[in-house]
Amino acid sequence: MNVQTRRFLLAGTALLAATGSLADAAPRRRHAHGAASAPAAAQSDDESGADQAPAPAGPPAASLIGPVDTLARWACIVDVTTGTVLLEKAADERMPPSSLTKMMTAYIVFSMLKSGRLKLDQALPVSEKAWRMQGSKMFVPLGESIPVQDLIQGMVIQSGNDACIVLAEGISGSEEQFVGQMNEVGGKIGLINSHFMNATGWPGDNHYMCARDVATVAVRLIRDFPEYYHFFSEKDFRFNKISQGNRNVLVDKGLADGLKTGHTDAGGFGLCASADRGGNRVVLALNGMPSSNARAHEGERLLEWTFANFENATLFHKGDVVDQAPVWLGTQPTVPLVATRDVVMTLPHGWRTRVHIGVDYQAPVAAPVAAGQALGDLVLTNPGLPDIRMQLVAGQAVPRLGLLARASTVLGQKLGRH
């Protein structure tokens, strides 16, 4: 009879060998049985406003290391590799997203490019609607056709509302049909509290996102379209004899390599930025700050805070033997339990003193066992954090004993009990 078993492998400072990696550590084992309002039509996106005296907006943000004051009304910081949320503040509340919307517009455009239904050198016509669009502009000329690459640069670097309309109409026939695609795809990529009414982020009833969704779109852009992500890191763009710099100050200063800024009266000043340091990439989504200057300083401060306080630790590599599970009636007494992928965990600095690692499985494992057969879970436990579980599989096949050998084993076990 098998029972659910949890074997604790390592805990506290015993987690690491001298190399700092669990992959080479000798395990010690013991058994245990185991609401916000909709945006008001007020002001165009991304325009400068007078700086105001910065003060924390409402209660502090929650983080893995305790409360953190921030000027942002809404915030979400995520580690791209592990998906760990490092900081959040009203992250699921509806908010006016302003030009942060354009990241979702870019996601649809990049999807069309990747599928081959759109080409970078393909020219799209400029309608009167696009030409007349107010707010931030790349200044597309009426009646002409503009290459898709120029429109992308005008959208993500210059935050051109007119560029968004040209792209939307060129891809879907109208902005309204394009917006329908934004909402449909948004649901598929995991947006939980977003609804789009336009492709630009222009203020309107029932047009909203939440900070967590802004971060989600950013992560998906980075993961799904690495070949197009470079557009967000370009520092300036010249079109129609007009040069405009990237509105993301963190990109201009070389502190981030993307993504977007935004501003409306209702939503304040917003920023979504991403940076990679030493192989650790994070995404930061902030909104509701009082000025463009406050946005720049708060974005830089929280980006530095993130890298200063968290690290990614590779606990096991794909294929590593995590433990040996006993086998019943097999040709081998045990079967290796191996990791199906690299196990990377984002933790505050000093995690070595707190994290516990164990494996859950039914013991003993009944033979025959197939290589790659799912047998249990690796369980990562850290106080204050939810458990992380990852499937473990058999590292090799273990055939079943022959009839006589099985009979002998069963008889020996019964005799040994009396």
TORRO-760351 format. One line per 4 residues: their letters; for each residue z, y, x of C-alpha. Coordinates in nm, 3 decimals. Example, Ala and Ser with C-alpha at 12.3 -4.5 7.8 and 13.67 -1.06 7.14 Angstrom:
BEGIN
AS> 0.780 -0.450 1.230 | 0.714 -0.106 1.367
This chain:
BEGIN
MNVQ> 0.000 0.000 0.000 | -0.097 0.337 0.140 | 0.100 0.659 0.097 | 0.021 1.027 0.134
TRRF> 0.130 1.121 0.485 | 0.158 1.453 0.664 | 0.185 1.443 1.040 | 0.301 1.766 1.203
LLAG> 0.115 1.805 1.530 | 0.240 2.130 1.679 | 0.459 2.425 1.595 | 0.570 2.749 1.751
TALL> 0.529 2.803 2.125 | 0.431 2.440 2.176 | 0.093 2.520 2.021 | -0.089 2.603 2.339
AATG> -0.137 2.440 2.671 | -0.168 2.657 2.977 | -0.532 2.727 2.889 | -0.432 2.888 2.560
SLAD> -0.634 2.636 2.358 | -0.506 2.371 2.123 | -0.800 2.151 2.205 | -0.628 2.043 2.528
AAPR> -0.269 2.044 2.407 | -0.073 1.717 2.392 | 0.058 1.683 2.035 | 0.414 1.604 1.940
RRHA> 0.431 1.406 1.615 | 0.679 1.329 1.346 | 0.627 1.181 0.999 | 0.696 1.353 0.671
HGAA> 0.586 1.243 0.324 | 0.436 1.421 0.197 | -0.831 5.011 -1.290 | -0.991 5.287 -1.218
SAPA> -1.204 5.522 -1.425 | -1.584 5.530 -1.417 | -1.748 5.790 -1.191 | -1.808 6.134 -1.330
AAQS> -2.150 6.295 -1.288 | -2.049 6.550 -1.033 | -2.222 6.566 -0.696 | -2.492 6.400 -0.494
DDES> -2.415 6.137 -0.234 | -2.318 6.192 0.126 | -2.301 6.569 0.125 | -2.047 6.750 0.337
GADQ> -1.736 6.898 0.184 | -1.464 7.129 0.306 | -1.196 6.949 0.503 | -0.855 6.927 0.342
APAP> -0.514 6.866 0.494 | -0.492 6.486 0.525 | -0.208 6.309 0.350 | -0.163 5.941 0.265
AGPP> -0.316 5.866 -0.076 | -0.058 5.687 -0.289 | 0.132 5.377 -0.176 | 0.060 5.216 0.161
AASL> -0.194 4.939 0.209 | -0.076 4.580 0.239 | -0.155 4.398 0.560 | -0.065 4.072 0.732
IGPV> 0.186 4.262 0.945 | 0.337 4.482 0.675 | 0.260 4.808 0.493 | 0.020 5.057 0.652
DTLA> -0.021 5.417 0.539 | -0.380 5.530 0.491 | -0.563 5.835 0.361 | -0.798 5.604 0.171
RWAC> -0.742 5.550 -0.200 | -0.923 5.216 -0.179 | -0.946 4.993 0.129 | -1.035 4.644 0.244
IVDV> -1.064 4.515 0.602 | -1.203 4.165 0.661 | -1.258 3.944 0.964 | -1.622 3.833 0.943
TTGT> -1.577 3.502 1.128 | -1.288 3.364 0.925 | -1.306 3.570 0.605 | -0.940 3.665 0.644
VLLE> -0.842 3.984 0.463 | -0.645 4.185 0.719 | -0.565 4.490 0.506 | -0.616 4.585 0.144
KAAD> -0.527 4.866 -0.091 | -0.638 4.866 -0.455 | -0.919 4.649 -0.322 | -1.014 4.509 -0.664
ERMP> -1.004 4.837 -0.858 | -1.327 4.984 -0.986 | -1.430 5.291 -0.789 | -1.732 5.523 -0.770
PSSL> -1.921 5.374 -0.473 | -2.160 5.665 -0.406 | -2.407 5.581 -0.129 | -2.221 5.264 -0.036
TKMM> -2.440 5.133 -0.320 | -2.735 5.153 -0.082 | -2.604 4.849 0.106 | -2.676 4.640 -0.204
TAYI> -3.018 4.804 -0.230 | -3.076 4.709 0.133 | -2.966 4.351 0.058 | -3.243 4.316 -0.203
VFSM> -3.501 4.476 0.029 | -3.405 4.246 0.316 | -3.420 3.945 0.084 | -3.778 4.038 -0.008
LKSG> -3.869 4.078 0.359 | -3.718 3.744 0.456 | -3.899 3.565 0.174 | -4.232 3.716 0.280
RLKL> -4.280 3.905 -0.047 | -4.255 4.237 0.137 | -4.373 4.347 0.482 | -4.228 4.613 0.712
DQAL> -4.571 4.774 0.756 | -4.652 4.759 0.385 | -4.698 5.108 0.237 | -4.535 5.191 -0.098
PVSE> -4.642 5.486 -0.315 | -4.420 5.789 -0.381 | -4.380 5.862 -0.752 | -4.285 6.195 -0.902
KAWR> -3.945 6.050 -0.992 | -3.879 5.962 -0.627 | -4.010 6.298 -0.505 | -3.789 6.489 -0.748
MQGS> -3.474 6.285 -0.672 | -3.185 6.510 -0.574 | -2.898 6.460 -0.330 | -2.948 6.334 0.022
KMFV> -3.318 6.288 0.099 | -3.565 6.168 0.361 | -3.818 6.413 0.206 | -4.097 6.177 0.102
PLGE> -4.419 6.366 0.009 | -4.545 6.330 -0.348 | -4.850 6.110 -0.392 | -4.844 5.955 -0.046
SIPV> -4.759 5.598 0.056 | -4.479 5.530 0.305 | -4.432 5.216 0.521 | -4.137 4.999 0.420
QDLI> -3.982 5.030 0.767 | -3.975 5.409 0.738 | -3.822 5.382 0.392 | -3.548 5.149 0.519
QGMV> -3.465 5.392 0.799 | -3.468 5.682 0.555 | -3.234 5.489 0.325 | -2.973 5.361 0.573
IQSG> -2.983 5.635 0.840 | -3.059 5.946 0.634 | -2.911 5.805 0.311 | -3.229 5.912 0.130
NDAC> -3.203 5.874 -0.246 | -3.579 5.930 -0.264 | -3.637 5.637 -0.025 | -3.432 5.408 -0.252
IVLA> -3.645 5.499 -0.555 | -3.970 5.432 -0.367 | -3.842 5.092 -0.253 | -3.709 5.001 -0.597
EGIS> -4.031 5.095 -0.774 | -4.247 4.930 -0.511 | -4.056 4.600 -0.531 | -3.980 4.573 -0.903
GSEE> -4.209 4.821 -1.078 | -3.923 5.045 -1.186 | -3.574 5.138 -1.073 | -3.434 4.986 -1.393
QFVG> -3.586 4.645 -1.320 | -3.471 4.666 -0.959 | -3.115 4.741 -1.073 | -3.124 4.429 -1.288
QMNE> -3.200 4.233 -0.974 | -2.912 4.405 -0.791 | -2.668 4.295 -1.059 | -2.805 3.940 -1.072
VGGK> -2.800 3.889 -0.694 | -2.463 4.063 -0.666 | -2.306 3.794 -0.881 | -2.466 3.522 -0.672
IGLI> -2.331 3.655 -0.342 | -1.976 3.680 -0.470 | -1.927 4.033 -0.603 | -1.634 4.024 -0.845
NSHF> -1.602 4.377 -0.983 | -1.928 4.563 -0.942 | -2.193 4.688 -1.180 | -2.497 4.891 -1.079
MNAT> -2.683 5.143 -1.290 | -2.910 5.278 -1.016 | -3.027 5.200 -0.663 | -2.889 5.514 -0.499
GWPG> -2.521 5.538 -0.594 | -2.585 5.851 -0.801 | -2.279 5.909 -1.023 | -2.312 5.754 -1.366
DNHY> -2.118 5.580 -1.639 | -2.066 5.209 -1.578 | -2.177 5.232 -1.214 | -1.895 5.099 -0.998
MCAR> -1.789 4.870 -0.715 | -1.454 4.770 -0.569 | -1.362 4.793 -0.200 | -1.354 4.414 -0.166
DVAT> -1.711 4.394 -0.297 | -1.826 4.663 -0.054 | -1.685 4.451 0.229 | -1.849 4.140 0.082
VAVR> -2.193 4.302 0.075 | -2.146 4.414 0.436 | -2.047 4.064 0.549 | -2.344 3.912 0.368
LIRD> -2.584 4.164 0.523 | -2.454 4.073 0.868 | -2.466 3.697 0.810 | -2.781 3.667 0.601
FPEY> -3.009 3.918 0.771 | -2.922 3.951 1.142 | -3.287 4.033 1.212 | -3.262 4.352 1.002
YHFF> -2.903 4.457 1.068 | -3.014 4.677 1.360 | -3.137 4.940 1.115 | -2.776 5.032 1.040
SEKD> -2.700 5.102 1.406 | -2.983 5.348 1.469 | -2.839 5.691 1.542 | -3.121 5.914 1.417
FRFN> -3.457 5.911 1.244 | -3.740 6.162 1.228 | -3.969 6.170 0.926 | -4.201 6.433 0.785
KISQ> -4.118 6.652 1.088 | -3.750 6.648 0.994 | -3.491 6.482 1.220 | -3.163 6.360 1.071
GNRN> -2.875 6.182 1.240 | -2.687 5.879 1.116 | -2.414 5.998 0.880 | -2.178 5.725 1.003
VLVD> -1.980 5.901 1.277 | -1.844 5.570 1.407 | -2.200 5.456 1.475 | -2.286 5.787 1.640
KGLA> -1.981 5.754 1.868 | -2.064 5.392 1.956 | -1.746 5.258 1.794 | -1.933 5.063 1.525
DGLK> -2.283 4.920 1.490 | -2.319 4.984 1.112 | -2.312 5.022 0.811 | -2.294 5.318 0.561
TGHT> -2.114 5.626 0.434 | -2.097 5.782 0.091 | -1.957 6.077 -0.104 | -1.922 6.195 -0.462
DAGG> -1.670 6.432 -0.619 | -1.527 6.150 -0.830 | -1.500 5.897 -0.550 | -1.429 6.116 -0.250
FGLC> -1.557 6.028 0.095 | -1.629 5.663 0.170 | -1.715 5.453 0.471 | -1.814 5.096 0.542
ASAD> -1.826 5.009 0.912 | -1.848 4.698 1.127 | -1.780 4.639 1.494 | -1.773 4.342 1.729
RGGN> -1.538 4.327 2.027 | -1.520 4.021 2.245 | -1.681 3.807 1.977 | -1.442 3.925 1.703
RVVL> -1.630 4.109 1.428 | -1.458 4.297 1.147 | -1.579 4.491 0.844 | -1.390 4.793 0.717
ALNG> -1.447 4.939 0.368 | -1.270 5.265 0.279 | -1.318 5.512 -0.004 | -1.147 5.803 -0.173
MPSS> -1.073 6.014 0.135 | -1.047 6.393 0.107 | -1.313 6.506 0.357 | -1.583 6.392 0.595
NARA> -1.353 6.471 0.887 | -1.071 6.264 0.738 | -1.319 5.981 0.679 | -1.425 5.979 1.042
HEGE> -1.071 5.990 1.181 | -0.929 5.737 0.937 | -1.217 5.499 0.995 | -1.169 5.517 1.370
RLLE> -0.790 5.483 1.342 | -0.800 5.175 1.119 | -1.074 5.013 1.325 | -0.862 5.051 1.639
WTFA> -0.553 4.932 1.450 | -0.738 4.616 1.346 | -0.849 4.517 1.693 | -0.510 4.606 1.841
NFEN> -0.315 4.387 1.601 | -0.522 4.075 1.534 | -0.690 3.801 1.729 | -0.910 3.504 1.651
ATLF> -0.783 3.176 1.795 | -0.998 2.863 1.818 | -0.755 2.584 1.737 | -1.000 2.294 1.749
HKGD> -1.367 2.257 1.826 | -1.615 2.064 1.613 | -1.584 1.696 1.701 | -1.237 1.725 1.855
VVDQ> -1.004 1.434 1.783 | -0.714 1.586 1.591 | -0.512 1.269 1.529 | -0.532 0.889 1.501
APVW> -0.482 0.736 1.157 | -0.363 0.373 1.125 | -0.617 0.131 0.976 | -0.531 -0.166 0.752
LGTQ> -0.728 -0.485 0.807 | -0.972 -0.324 1.050 | -1.110 -0.446 1.381 | -0.935 -0.148 1.541
PTVP> -0.571 -0.050 1.473 | -0.654 0.321 1.435 | -0.944 0.552 1.358 | -0.984 0.899 1.513
LVAT> -0.969 1.195 1.273 | -1.213 1.460 1.393 | -1.284 1.822 1.299 | -1.610 1.886 1.114
RDVV> -1.645 2.238 1.254 | -1.475 2.480 1.487 | -1.136 2.574 1.345 | -1.087 2.947 1.399
MTLP> -0.792 3.136 1.256 | -0.733 3.512 1.242 | -0.369 3.590 1.308 | -0.152 3.878 1.424
HGWR> -0.083 3.890 1.795 | 0.218 3.669 1.860 | 0.100 3.397 1.620 | 0.197 3.128 1.876
TRVH> 0.562 3.149 1.771 | 0.495 3.094 1.400 | 0.196 2.877 1.317 | 0.236 2.507 1.228
IGVD> -0.045 2.253 1.237 | -0.047 1.917 1.062 | -0.276 1.660 0.903 | -0.262 1.514 0.552
YQAP> -0.411 1.172 0.481 | -0.352 0.845 0.297 | -0.198 0.594 0.540 | -0.292 0.335 0.632
VAAP> -0.667 0.378 0.589 | -0.822 0.066 0.435 | -1.107 -0.093 0.631 | -1.402 -0.081 0.640
VAAG> -1.426 0.283 0.752 | -1.763 0.453 0.791 | -1.827 0.710 1.064 | -1.813 1.054 0.905
QALG> -1.609 0.932 0.608 | -1.372 1.199 0.474 | -1.016 1.081 0.538 | -0.786 1.382 0.517
DLVL> -0.724 1.747 0.586 | -0.612 1.962 0.874 | -0.344 2.199 0.742 | -0.264 2.531 0.910
TNPG> 0.061 2.690 0.792 | 0.193 3.032 0.890 | 0.483 3.212 0.718 | 0.357 3.483 0.489
LPDI> 0.000 3.351 0.484 | -0.168 3.100 0.252 | -0.225 2.753 0.394 | -0.567 2.691 0.545
RMQL> -0.711 2.343 0.492 | -1.013 2.184 0.658 | -1.158 1.840 0.604 | -1.117 1.572 0.871
VAGQ> -1.355 1.277 0.897 | -1.365 0.943 1.076 | -1.489 0.983 1.430 | -1.622 0.627 1.442
AVPR> -1.680 0.327 1.220 | -1.410 0.060 1.193 | -1.542 -0.268 1.044 | -1.324 -0.489 0.829
LGLL> -1.170 -0.802 0.981 | -1.319 -1.138 0.895 | -1.169 -1.352 0.618 | -0.949 -1.567 0.843
ARAS> -0.828 -1.269 1.044 | -0.743 -1.078 0.725 | -0.551 -1.377 0.588 | -0.359 -1.412 0.913
TVLG> -0.273 -1.042 0.918 | -0.155 -1.036 0.556 | 0.051 -1.353 0.605 | 0.205 -1.217 0.923
QKLG> 0.304 -0.897 0.748 | 0.467 -1.086 0.462 | 0.656 -1.316 0.692 | 0.772 -1.020 0.896
RH> 0.934 -0.864 0.592 | 1.176 -1.152 0.540
